[in-house]
Amino acid sequence: LKSAGPAQQPSAFLRRLKKSERLRAKMSLVRRGLLVGAVLGSWPSASLADSTCAGDSCASDESALASEDVASLLSVQRHKLRQVFEHGHVAGQVRCWVGGDACAANSCCPGIAFTLNRTYPCPSSDKDFGGCDVKGESEIVAGLLSKLTRADKYRMLRGTGWVEGSWDTKDGYYIGNSGAPAKFGIPKLNMQDNGQGFRTVTKDIIDQVTGWPCTLAISSSWSETDTERWAKALGQEFRAKGANVILGPGVNVHRVARGGRNAEYASGESPYLGARLAPPWIRGVQSQRVMAVVKHFVLNSQETNRTTVDSIVDDRTMWEVYYPPFEAAVKAGVGAAMCAYNYVNGLQACNNPHTLSEDLKGTMGFEGFVQSDWWALHEFAAGAGVDQEMPGDETPYQKAYFTDRNLDSLRQDKIDDMVRRQLVAIYRVRLFEAPPCQPPHCAEAIYNVTATTPAHQMLNRELATKAVTLLKNEGDVLPLTAASAPKIALVGPACNADQDEDFQLGWWTRRSYYNLGGSGRVIAANVTTIYDGISARCKEMGCNVTLYGGNSSAEALDFISAEKPSVVLLCDGSSTAEAQDRDTLSVDHESFMVDVAGGVKGTPVVSLTMSPGVIVMPWIDNVAAALNIFLAGTYTGDAFADVVFGRSNPSAKLPVTFPKSEADTVEPCMGLKCPYTEKLMVGFHGLEGKPVTFPFGHGLSYTSFTYSSLKVDTIKKGSALPKACKDGVACVRATIANSGKRAGTEVPQMYIGFPEAAEEPPKLLRGFARTKQLKPGESVEVVFPIMARDLQIYGSKAGGWTMVDGRYQLFIGASSRDVRLTGTLAACKGTLSTDLSQKGCV
């Protein structure tokens, strides 16, 4: 293709391929950065590889694909249905549900099965329009409840689809399947793992779905926009595979640095970060008529003894640290919540009326349904707030509790409330508009349908590249050029690590440097290793690459001495899996990394690490530069290469802290009682003032940014302030300028220090903004709205949330420790001001 020149367009080439060959060819073109150029009509200069891909301007657009490219993987009918899902209309017309005719506001649509064939308001009608047979949600749901028999309702309250007495699903069933009746337009719920991709339970599925970066990798871009784009693609793939429920997102705050599922959890060490990223994820998935299930509620902080450990936490810590991401999910309209395996203050999380009924459904106002994690129930828990038992079938070791006999003990109004919550979620996500396949007739969708698309593969590579974090870059050794690095030595067993699909499929928790293990495992197909990515780029640039893939430091040093490279790229990694915490925060070959980094003299060394979360880096003082990526899927090697050679200017920021020592972190509780003695001082909050290797929020760029023009205003009636601040109590603005020589994207962050009387951590993340890509010399004003809750503490004795009188310090910077601007707000008797002279309060 390269030698053919502009006349030989990739789209024309692809059309000549057999359908079965086309996807693999497209993935190859995406990997080489060629297909995007063809799609955009600029061959080959507008390829992904030639973009910095640091800002939102690099977003790939599925609509730009040639229609035949889309149709080669998904039917035209499915493509049209997706248009309806995303836009609610075709050609500018609002339409009635289920692909109905165009309709006007305040008019009635013909009845459908889900409305019991009663007319209902056109979707664009005013909320109080009442000229149809039914007005809206409450009347539709009430009608369905009146028609369903008690036996029908029972089938909706428990799962099915597993071979009795085994750990295997029946043929044609998903990981989870509700027993909803196939009548009245109520769709069955086909549930599949996980929040970071369609679970690859067989080898056939691996090539059919996208091998995305893990959730923590996506979080390291600190981008609500990218999170929603990713989630929308996830929803499309689940829908294509016949699933209408995705068992995610995972949003638990990382308490234990070695936590086995941290890579699946979007929050990192900050409840605020999780609360910002959960809503766009939910919006993106549910826009595709796929229901999201937020998990694991609550305090699933470790995998060690996960079914028996009792997390003991005070109310203030619960509400300030562990609840906020779940609250944000509730406000975003998440359809369901999954309760966890562990105990919470003496009661099992799936049998805890305080957390489920009082806090989640009561105080937070959650109107969806609560389902148990798979076999998480220890007894019949409907009275505590569980609405659906999953998976519903028994194993040799686990009973099922939502039996007819137990459900018969409940009053009718209780049964109706449990079913109503499910129907409300189905209604709000519009699952009835696109009924999926009906188990057991879903084998074709599960095992044969190809759900990934060229657009998803482009997005996959972009997200992986954005997830590469530049931790260190002394002397600007990076990016490399053919002139600065004519000969590159790749050293370490992780540089060309194999992606052994068969080995991983041998047991559900097996993992690799490219994907984690467990129920969240999406085995990445067609992986590019670091060696693959660097070699491909060097071939284009004219540099040479040599490889030592062993783990003997003596042999490695001899190799380096003999090869005399311009630069050494030193590779290592670690991985993780569900059901077990990591043994250590060390990478797999730590002593090798230390010995080689310390033994190389006169040649710059760059460390490249692939990790599932926090790692310690005892070699860091002996390397000139360091890059890290959280498990990143198919395009791991390409992502590293794009950053190493400067095709992409890194913009990722750490959502966790890399400590100096593992002793500075919270370890898993080994006993059954697990008091959270650190309380609010979780992660970076408890490390302020201690030396760390790299702080929370850290991430460098190949350019530099200056921060200036801090403005702090309180919100008053009639204030002429940015729209982003309209619902807040204060508005903070700052100017970010690119003062370097390369285009780049910055993620400025705002931390708040509370008055001493509040007894809060020294700094709390309370704002961030991912800038657009800024050209050299270009600047932009970023806005940090401060909401009332951002300045409040929780106190059960005070009746909830209160603002403490005193000074609130504002810290604006490039990380939690790289502070560039400071400001102050004052609170006095519930009133916020920039006046610091108020007596008796400040």
Stockholm file with secondary structure:
# STOCKHOLM 1.0

chainA/1-842         LKSAGPAQQPSAFLRRLKKSERLRAKMSLVRRGLLVGAVLGSWPSASLADSTCAGDSCASDESALASEDVASLLSVQRHKLRQVFEHGHVAGQVRCWVGGDACAANSCCPGIAFTLNRTYPCPSSDKDFGGCDVKGESEIVAGLLSKLTRADKYRMLRGTGWVEGSWDTKDGYYIGNSGAPAKFGIPKLNMQDNGQGFRTVTKDIIDQVTGWPCTLAISSSWSETDTERWAKALGQEFRAKGANVILGPGVNVHRVARGGRNAEYASGESPYLGARLAPPWIRGVQSQRVMAVVKHFVLNSQETNRTTVDSIVDDRTMWEVYYPPFEAAVKAGVGAAMCAYNYVNGLQACNNPHTLSEDLKGTMGFEGFVQSDWWALHEFAAGAGVDQEMPGDETPYQKAYFTDRNLDSLRQDKIDDMVRRQLVAIYRVRLFEAPPCQPPHCAEAIYNVTATTPAHQMLNRELATKAVTLLKNEGDVLPLTAASAPKIALVGPACNADQDEDFQLGWWTRRSYYNLGGSGRVIAANVTTIYDGISARCKEMGCNVTLYGGNSSAEALDFISAEKPSVVLLCDGSSTAEAQDRDTLSVDHESFMVDVAGGVKGTPVVSLTMSPGVIVMPWIDNVAAALNIFLAGTYTGDAFADVVFGRSNPSAKLPVTFPKSEADTVEPCMGLKCPYTEKLMVGFHGLEGKPVTFPFGHGLSYTSFTYSSLKVDTIKKGSALPKACKDGVACVRATIANSGKRAGTEVPQMYIGFPEAAEEPPKLLRGFARTKQLKPGESVEVVFPIMARDLQIYGSKAGGWTMVDGRYQLFIGASSRDVRLTGTLAACKGTLSTDLSQKGCV
#=GR chainA/1-842 SS CTTTCTTSCHHHHHHTSCHHHHHHHHHHHHHTTCHHHHHHTCTTTTSGGGSCCCSGGGCCCGGGSCHHHHHTTSCHHHHHHHHHHHHSEETTEEBCTTTCCBCCTTCEECCCGGGTTCCEECTTSCTTCCCSSCCSHHHHHHHHHHHSCHHHHHHHSBBCCBCTTSSCBCTTCCSEEBCCCSCTTCCCCEEECCTTSCCCCSHHHHTTSCCCCCHHHHHTTCCHHHHHHHHHHHHHHHHHTTCCEECCCBCCCCCBTTCTTGGGBTTTTCHHHHHHHHHHHHHHHHTTTCEEEEEEETTCCCSTTTTTCEEECCHHHIIIIISHHHHHHHHTTCSEEEECSSEETTEEGGGCHIIIIIIIIIISCCCSEEEECTTCCSSCCGGGTCCBBSSCSCCSSCCCCCCHHHHHTSCHHHHHHHHHHHHHHHHHHTGGGSCCCCTTSCHHHHHTCCCCCHHHHHHHHHHHHHTCEEEEEGGGCCSCCTTTCSEEEEESTTTTCCCCHHHHHTSTTCCCSSSCBSTTCCCCSSCCCHHHHHHHHHHHHTCEEEEECCCCHHHHHHHHHHHCCSEEEEEEECCCBTTBCCSCSSCTTHHHHHHHHHHCCSSCEEEEEEESSCCCCTTGGGCSEEEEEECCGGGHHHHHHHHHTTSSCCCCCCSSCEESCGGGSBCCCCSSEEECTTTTCCGGGGTTTSCEEECTTCCBCSSCEEEEEEEEEECCTTCCCCGGGTTSSEEEEEEEEECSSSCBCCCCEEEEECCGGGCCCSCEEEEECCCCCBCTTCEEEEEEEECGGGGCEEEGGGTEEECCSEEEEEEEESSSSCEEEEEEEEEETTEEESCTTCTTTC
#=GC SS_cons         CTTTCTTSCHHHHHHTSCHHHHHHHHHHHHHTTCHHHHHHTCTTTTSGGGSCCCSGGGCCCGGGSCHHHHHTTSCHHHHHHHHHHHHSEETTEEBCTTTCCBCCTTCEECCCGGGTTCCEECTTSCTTCCCSSCCSHHHHHHHHHHHSCHHHHHHHSBBCCBCTTSSCBCTTCCSEEBCCCSCTTCCCCEEECCTTSCCCCSHHHHTTSCCCCCHHHHHTTCCHHHHHHHHHHHHHHHHHTTCCEECCCBCCCCCBTTCTTGGGBTTTTCHHHHHHHHHHHHHHHHTTTCEEEEEEETTCCCSTTTTTCEEECCHHHIIIIISHHHHHHHHTTCSEEEECSSEETTEEGGGCHIIIIIIIIIISCCCSEEEECTTCCSSCCGGGTCCBBSSCSCCSSCCCCCCHHHHHTSCHHHHHHHHHHHHHHHHHHTGGGSCCCCTTSCHHHHHTCCCCCHHHHHHHHHHHHHTCEEEEEGGGCCSCCTTTCSEEEEESTTTTCCCCHHHHHTSTTCCCSSSCBSTTCCCCSSCCCHHHHHHHHHHHHTCEEEEECCCCHHHHHHHHHHHCCSEEEEEEECCCBTTBCCSCSSCTTHHHHHHHHHHCCSSCEEEEEEESSCCCCTTGGGCSEEEEEECCGGGHHHHHHHHHTTSSCCCCCCSSCEESCGGGSBCCCCSSEEECTTTTCCGGGGTTTSCEEECTTCCBCSSCEEEEEEEEEECCTTCCCCGGGTTSSEEEEEEEEECSSSCBCCCCEEEEECCGGGCCCSCEEEEECCCCCBCTTCEEEEEEEECGGGGCEEEGGGTEEECCSEEEEEEEESSSSCEEEEEEEEEETTEEESCTTCTTTC
//
